Amino acid sequence: MRIRDWDRNLKIRLIGESMMNLTFWMFFPFLTIYFTESFGKNTAGWLLIISQVFSVIANLLGGYYADRFGRKKMMVLSAIGQGIAFLIFGVSNSPWFDSAAISFICFTVASVFGSFYYPASQAMVADVVKEKDRSDVFAIFYTSTNISVVIGPIIGGIFFTNYSFQLLVIAGAVCIFLGLLLLKYTRETSPSYTSVSDKNKEKNWYRVILSQLHSYSIIIKDRIFLLFIIAGILVSQTFMQLDLLLPVFTKEAVHHAALFNIGSFHISITGEQTFGLILSENGLLVALLTVFVTRWMTIYREKYVFILSSFTYAISIYLFGQFPFIWGFIIAMALFSFAELMVAGIQQTFISKLAPEEMRGQYFAAASLRYTIGRTIAPISIPLASWIGYYNTFIVLGLLAVLSAGIYSVVFKKFEMQKDKVA
């Protein structure tokens, strides 16, 4: 489906969200550094966990509110709310006022609004795009995000340390601009409510959460699926470190090091710029190679792809600790990105195989627990690094990835036995 054939809502969103993602990735990867320097590793780790708990709750509510209040209304509210939070965040890091506590509150509020935005955003795509074209539309938005991941951290690595106030104010202004753009030029796409949804409108927010948790509890009784989620949570402890432990580690490991040194010509970069570089490397590899690697992996059995991906994550995270210099980070990130790409295209297909047809939507929603729970737990790595050191922390993370490989082996063994019984 060509972009020129898209619904106007999607064209506007593609432009606005591309701008928002670019500004967001200029500063987001460096916030862990900021919080650890402001609060210390232990406190920063626990604060980030608290922040993610709020985001998990918002994620549970986001889809319900998108149905109750409409896609457009939730997206407008979320974009403007996120923008205001970033503006206050910027003021809290201005030449006139400096407050790490207010900055953390603003970061948490912005994360909550972000969790409200994306369920409505995805639902809008489903509302206006035919099923056969949805994967293409999602792929273009995904590619747009990864382009931002390539460019944003490079710019942020150069400017964030000395110009964080300006970057945050720009991000806030872009979010508010997106909200106003959506308000003026998009239409509501939510389908008309049925009598059932009218009853659901009367639910309080805590009843919505309880209802969602009840749905998850039913699904988790599927033992194969439960093991699949547990394996996903364990391996996520490696790739979630991309914007948690790795930025702090690269800043401390690299001060001013030479990227190139040929005769009198040399380029040296700081730890923050090193992290921006490897994060951009990850985004570039994902943007360029997703389709190629996905087609390559379909040649092999899913069981071996999942297991090999976990082992590759384990090796890459171990190498980060073994070779704490620029080119060591670049090589480790290449392996890290390959581990991500191996399962990027086959995860959803396997989930659809596990899910009964009448519960497919709920299974996909429950499968996201791999990331929501994983992201909630992952900040523990920051205080852990201060207790046992970076080297041992990377070993622990690698062992968790190896353990996930073992659980994936059990998952597929049980899945194959189940298929044989049905046959």
C-alpha positions as CSV (number, residue, x, y, z in Angstrom):
1,M,0.0,0.0,0.0
2,R,1.6,3.3,-1.1
3,I,1.8,6.2,1.3
4,R,-0.1,8.4,-1.2
5,D,-3.1,6.0,-0.8
6,W,-3.1,6.3,3.0
7,D,-5.9,7.8,5.0
8,R,-5.1,11.4,5.8
9,N,-5.0,10.6,9.5
10,L,-2.1,8.3,8.9
11,K,-0.2,10.7,6.7
12,I,-0.4,13.4,9.3
13,R,0.6,11.0,12.0
14,L,3.6,9.8,10.0
15,I,5.0,13.3,9.7
16,G,4.2,14.4,13.3
17,E,5.4,11.2,14.9
18,S,8.6,11.1,12.9
19,M,9.4,14.6,14.3
20,M,8.4,13.6,17.8
21,N,10.5,10.4,17.7
22,L,13.6,12.2,16.4
23,T,13.5,14.8,19.2
24,F,12.7,12.1,21.8
25,W,15.7,9.9,20.8
26,M,18.0,12.9,21.1
27,F,17.8,12.8,24.9
28,F,16.0,9.7,26.0
29,P,19.0,7.3,25.8
30,F,21.0,9.6,28.1
31,L,18.4,10.0,30.8
32,T,19.8,7.0,32.8
33,I,23.1,8.8,32.9
34,Y,21.4,11.9,34.2
35,F,19.5,10.1,36.9
36,T,22.4,8.0,38.1
37,E,24.6,11.2,38.4
38,S,21.8,13.0,40.2
39,F,20.6,10.3,42.6
40,G,23.3,7.6,42.6
41,K,23.0,4.2,41.0
42,N,21.0,2.5,43.8
43,T,18.4,5.2,44.1
44,A,18.2,5.8,40.3
45,G,17.6,2.1,39.7
46,W,14.7,1.9,42.1
47,L,13.2,5.2,40.9
48,L,13.2,3.8,37.3
49,I,11.4,0.7,38.5
50,I,8.7,2.9,40.1
51,S,8.4,4.9,36.9
52,Q,7.9,1.7,34.9
53,V,5.2,0.4,37.3
54,F,3.2,3.5,36.5
55,S,3.7,2.9,32.8
56,V,2.6,-0.7,33.1
57,I,-0.7,0.5,34.8
58,A,-1.1,3.1,32.1
59,N,-0.6,0.4,29.4
60,L,-3.4,-1.7,30.9
61,L,-5.7,1.3,30.9
62,G,-4.6,2.7,27.5
63,G,-6.5,0.3,25.2
64,Y,-9.7,0.6,27.3
65,Y,-9.6,4.4,27.3
66,A,-9.0,4.4,23.5
67,D,-12.3,2.5,23.1
68,R,-14.2,4.6,25.7
69,F,-13.1,8.1,24.8
70,G,-12.0,7.6,21.2
71,R,-8.6,7.3,19.4
72,K,-8.3,10.9,18.5
73,K,-9.1,12.3,21.9
74,M,-6.6,10.0,23.7
75,M,-3.9,10.8,21.2
76,V,-4.4,14.5,21.4
77,L,-4.5,14.5,25.2
78,S,-1.4,12.2,25.4
79,A,0.7,14.2,22.9
80,I,-0.1,17.5,24.6
81,G,0.3,16.0,28.1
82,Q,3.7,14.6,27.1
83,G,4.7,17.9,25.7
84,I,3.9,19.8,28.8
85,A,5.8,17.2,30.9
86,F,8.9,17.7,28.7
87,L,8.7,21.5,28.9
88,I,8.6,21.4,32.7
89,F,11.4,18.8,32.6
90,G,13.4,21.3,30.5
91,V,12.8,24.1,32.9
92,S,14.0,21.9,35.7
93,N,17.3,21.6,33.9
94,S,17.6,25.3,32.8
95,P,20.2,27.9,33.7
96,W,17.7,29.4,36.2
97,F,16.4,26.3,38.0
98,D,17.8,22.8,38.6
99,S,15.8,20.0,40.2
100,A,16.4,16.3,39.6
101,A,13.3,15.4,41.7
102,I,11.0,17.4,39.5
103,S,12.8,16.1,36.4
104,F,12.1,12.5,37.5
105,I,8.4,13.3,38.1
106,C,8.2,14.9,34.6
107,F,9.9,11.8,33.1
108,T,7.4,9.5,34.8
109,V,4.4,11.6,33.7
110,A,5.7,11.7,30.1
111,S,6.1,7.9,30.2
112,V,2.5,7.5,31.4
113,F,1.2,9.7,28.6
114,G,3.3,7.7,26.1
115,S,1.7,4.5,27.4
116,F,-1.7,6.1,26.8
117,Y,-0.8,7.3,23.3
118,Y,0.3,4.1,21.6
119,P,-2.7,1.8,22.1
120,A,-4.9,4.5,20.6
121,S,-2.4,5.0,17.8
122,Q,-2.3,1.3,16.9
123,A,-6.1,1.0,17.1
124,M,-6.4,3.9,14.7
125,V,-4.4,2.0,12.1
126,A,-6.7,-1.0,12.5
127,D,-9.7,1.3,12.1
128,V,-8.7,2.8,8.8
129,V,-6.5,0.2,7.1
130,K,-7.7,-3.1,5.5
131,E,-6.3,-6.2,7.2
132,K,-4.3,-7.2,4.2
133,D,-2.4,-3.8,4.2
134,R,-1.9,-3.3,7.9
135,S,1.5,-5.1,8.1
136,D,2.8,-2.7,5.4
137,V,1.6,0.4,7.3
138,F,3.0,-0.8,10.6
139,A,6.3,-1.6,8.9
140,I,6.6,2.0,7.5
141,F,5.9,3.4,11.0
142,Y,8.5,1.0,12.5
143,T,11.1,2.0,9.9
144,S,10.4,5.7,10.6
145,T,11.0,5.0,14.3
146,N,14.3,3.2,13.5
147,I,15.5,6.1,11.3
148,S,15.0,8.3,14.4
149,V,16.9,5.8,16.5
150,V,19.8,6.2,14.0
151,I,19.9,10.0,13.8
152,G,18.6,11.1,17.3
153,P,21.3,9.5,19.5
154,I,24.1,10.9,17.4
155,I,22.7,14.4,17.7
156,G,22.0,13.8,21.4
157,G,25.5,12.5,22.1
158,I,26.9,15.8,20.8
159,F,24.4,18.2,22.4
160,F,22.7,16.6,25.5
161,T,25.4,17.2,28.1
162,N,25.6,21.0,27.5
163,Y,22.2,21.7,25.9
164,S,19.7,19.4,27.7
165,F,17.4,22.3,28.4
166,Q,17.1,23.3,24.8
167,L,16.6,19.7,23.6
168,L,13.9,19.1,26.2
169,V,12.1,22.3,25.3
170,I,12.2,21.4,21.6
171,A,10.8,17.9,22.4
172,G,8.0,19.5,24.4
173,A,7.2,21.9,21.6
174,V,7.1,19.1,19.0
175,C,4.8,17.0,21.1
176,I,2.4,19.9,21.6
177,F,2.6,20.7,17.9
178,L,1.7,17.0,17.1
179,G,-1.3,17.2,19.5
180,L,-2.6,20.4,17.9
181,L,-2.0,18.9,14.4
182,L,-4.0,15.8,15.4
183,L,-6.8,18.0,16.9
184,K,-7.2,20.2,13.8
185,Y,-6.6,17.8,10.9
186,T,-7.6,14.3,12.0
187,R,-11.0,12.7,12.5
188,E,-12.2,10.2,15.1
189,T,-12.0,6.6,13.7
190,S,-13.4,4.7,16.7
191,P,-16.3,2.5,15.7
192,S,-19.7,3.2,17.2
193,Y,-20.2,1.6,20.7
194,T,-22.3,-1.5,21.2
195,S,-24.4,-2.1,24.3
196,V,-21.6,-4.0,25.8
197,S,-19.1,-1.2,25.4
198,D,-21.8,1.2,26.9
199,K,-21.8,-0.9,30.0
200,N,-18.0,-0.9,30.0
201,K,-18.0,2.9,30.0
202,E,-19.3,2.8,33.6
203,K,-16.2,0.9,34.9
204,N,-13.9,2.7,37.2
205,W,-10.2,2.7,36.3
206,Y,-9.3,0.1,39.0
207,R,-12.1,-2.2,37.7
208,V,-10.6,-1.9,34.2
209,I,-7.2,-3.0,35.6
210,L,-8.8,-5.9,37.5
211,S,-10.7,-7.0,34.4
212,Q,-7.5,-6.9,32.3
213,L,-5.6,-8.9,35.0
214,H,-8.4,-11.5,35.1
215,S,-8.1,-11.9,31.3
216,Y,-4.4,-12.4,31.7
217,S,-4.8,-15.0,34.5
218,I,-7.0,-17.1,32.2
219,I,-4.5,-17.0,29.4
220,I,-1.5,-17.8,31.7
221,K,-3.2,-21.1,32.6
222,D,-1.8,-22.2,29.2
223,R,1.4,-23.7,30.5
224,I,3.3,-23.5,27.2
225,F,2.3,-19.8,26.8
226,L,3.3,-19.1,30.4
227,L,6.8,-20.6,29.8
228,F,7.1,-18.5,26.6
229,I,6.4,-15.3,28.6
230,I,8.9,-16.3,31.3
231,A,11.6,-17.0,28.7
232,G,10.8,-13.6,27.1
233,I,11.1,-11.8,30.4
234,L,14.4,-13.4,31.1
235,V,16.0,-12.6,27.8
236,S,14.5,-9.1,27.9
237,Q,16.9,-8.3,30.8
238,T,19.7,-8.2,28.2
239,F,18.1,-6.0,25.5
240,M,16.3,-3.7,28.0
241,Q,19.8,-2.6,29.1
242,L,20.2,-0.7,25.8
243,D,18.8,2.4,27.5
244,L,19.5,1.5,31.1
245,L,22.9,0.0,32.0
246,L,24.8,0.5,28.7
247,P,24.7,4.3,28.7
248,V,26.0,4.5,32.2
249,F,28.6,1.9,31.5
250,T,29.9,3.5,28.3
251,K,30.1,6.9,30.0
252,E,32.3,5.5,32.7
253,A,34.3,3.1,30.5
254,V,35.1,5.6,27.7
255,H,36.3,9.2,28.4
256,H,38.0,10.6,25.4
257,A,39.0,7.7,23.1
258,A,40.1,7.6,19.4
259,L,37.6,6.4,17.0
260,F,40.0,6.8,14.0
261,N,43.7,7.6,14.3
262,I,45.5,7.7,10.9
263,G,48.6,9.7,10.9
264,S,47.8,13.3,12.0
265,F,44.1,12.7,11.3
266,H,42.1,11.4,14.3
267,I,38.6,11.5,15.7
268,S,38.0,11.1,19.4
269,I,34.6,10.8,21.2
270,T,33.4,10.8,24.7
271,G,31.5,8.1,26.5
272,E,28.1,9.7,25.8
273,Q,29.0,10.0,22.1
274,T,30.1,6.4,22.1
275,F,26.8,5.3,23.4
276,G,25.0,7.5,20.8
277,L,27.1,5.8,18.1
278,I,26.3,2.2,19.1
279,L,22.6,3.0,19.6
280,S,22.5,4.5,16.1
281,E,24.4,1.4,14.9
282,N,21.6,-0.7,16.4
283,G,18.9,1.4,14.7
284,L,20.6,1.4,11.4
285,L,21.1,-2.4,11.3
286,V,17.5,-3.0,12.3
287,A,16.2,-0.6,9.7
288,L,18.3,-2.1,6.9
289,L,18.3,-5.8,7.7
290,T,14.9,-6.7,9.3
291,V,13.4,-8.0,6.1
292,F,16.5,-9.9,5.0
293,V,17.2,-11.6,8.3
294,T,13.5,-12.4,8.8
295,R,13.4,-14.2,5.4
296,W,16.7,-16.0,6.3
297,M,15.4,-17.2,9.6
298,T,12.2,-18.7,8.1
299,I,14.4,-21.4,6.5
300,Y,15.1,-22.8,10.0
301,R,12.8,-24.3,12.7
302,E,11.5,-21.7,15.1
303,K,12.8,-23.6,18.0
304,Y,16.4,-23.2,16.9
305,V,16.0,-19.5,16.0
306,F,14.6,-18.6,19.5
307,I,17.3,-20.6,21.3
308,L,20.2,-19.2,19.1
309,S,18.8,-15.7,19.6
310,S,19.0,-16.1,23.3
311,F,22.6,-17.4,23.2
312,T,23.6,-14.6,20.9
313,Y,22.2,-12.0,23.3
314,A,24.2,-13.8,26.1
315,I,27.4,-13.6,24.1
316,S,26.9,-10.0,23.1
317,I,26.1,-8.7,26.6
318,Y,29.2,-10.7,27.9
319,L,31.4,-9.0,25.3
320,F,30.3,-5.6,26.4
321,G,31.9,-6.3,29.8
322,Q,35.0,-8.0,28.3
323,F,35.9,-5.3,25.8
324,P,35.1,-1.9,27.3
325,F,36.4,0.2,24.4
326,I,34.9,1.8,21.3
327,W,35.5,-1.0,18.7
328,G,34.7,-3.6,21.3
329,F,31.3,-1.9,21.8
330,I,30.7,-1.7,18.1
331,I,31.3,-5.4,17.6
332,A,29.2,-6.4,20.6
333,M,26.4,-4.2,19.4
334,A,26.5,-5.9,15.9
335,L,25.9,-9.2,17.6
336,F,23.3,-7.7,19.9
337,S,21.4,-6.3,16.9
338,F,21.6,-9.7,15.1
339,A,20.0,-11.4,18.1
340,E,17.2,-8.9,18.0
341,L,16.7,-9.3,14.2
342,M,16.6,-13.1,14.4
343,V,13.2,-13.2,16.2
344,A,11.8,-9.9,15.1
345,G,9.7,-11.4,12.3
346,I,8.8,-14.8,13.8
347,Q,7.6,-13.9,17.3
348,Q,4.1,-12.8,16.3
349,T,3.7,-15.8,14.0
350,F,4.5,-18.2,16.9
351,I,2.1,-16.4,19.3
352,S,-0.7,-16.8,16.7
353,K,0.1,-20.5,16.6
354,L,-0.3,-20.8,20.4
355,A,-3.5,-18.7,20.6
356,P,-7.0,-20.1,20.1
357,E,-8.6,-18.2,17.2
358,E,-11.3,-16.7,19.4
359,M,-8.7,-15.4,21.9
360,R,-6.0,-14.3,19.5
361,G,-6.3,-10.6,20.4
362,Q,-6.0,-11.3,24.2
363,Y,-3.0,-13.6,23.6
364,F,-1.2,-10.8,21.7
365,A,-2.0,-8.4,24.5
366,A,-0.7,-10.8,27.1
367,A,2.4,-11.5,25.2
368,S,3.4,-7.9,25.6
369,L,3.9,-8.8,29.3
370,R,7.3,-10.0,28.2
371,Y,8.3,-6.4,27.7
372,T,6.2,-4.6,30.3
373,I,7.3,-6.9,33.2
374,G,10.8,-7.1,31.7
375,R,11.2,-3.3,31.6
376,T,9.9,-3.0,35.2
377,I,12.5,-5.5,36.4
378,A,15.4,-4.4,34.2
379,P,16.5,-1.2,36.1
380,I,17.7,-3.5,39.0
381,S,20.8,-3.9,36.9
382,I,21.9,-0.3,37.8
383,P,22.2,-0.8,41.6
384,L,23.4,-4.4,41.0
385,A,26.4,-2.9,39.1
386,S,27.3,-0.8,42.1
387,W,27.1,-3.9,44.4
388,I,28.9,-6.5,42.3
389,G,30.6,-4.4,39.5
390,Y,29.8,-4.1,35.8
391,Y,31.8,-7.3,34.8
392,N,29.8,-9.6,37.1
393,T,26.5,-7.8,36.2
394,F,27.0,-8.5,32.5
395,I,27.8,-12.2,33.4
396,V,24.5,-12.4,35.4
397,L,22.6,-10.9,32.5
398,G,24.2,-13.3,30.1
399,L,23.3,-16.3,32.3
400,L,19.6,-15.1,32.3
401,A,19.7,-15.2,28.5
402,V,21.2,-18.7,28.6
403,L,18.4,-19.7,31.0
404,S,15.8,-18.3,28.6
405,A,17.3,-20.5,25.9
406,G,16.7,-23.6,28.1
407,I,13.1,-22.5,28.7
408,Y,12.5,-22.0,25.0
409,S,13.7,-25.5,24.5
410,V,11.1,-26.8,26.9
411,V,8.4,-24.6,25.3
412,F,8.9,-26.0,21.8
413,K,9.2,-29.6,23.2
414,K,5.8,-29.2,24.9
415,F,4.4,-27.4,21.8
416,E,5.4,-30.3,19.5
417,M,4.0,-32.9,21.9
418,Q,0.7,-30.9,22.0
419,K,0.6,-30.9,18.1
420,D,1.2,-34.6,18.0
421,K,-1.7,-35.2,20.4
422,V,-4.0,-33.1,18.3
423,A,-2.9,-34.9,15.1
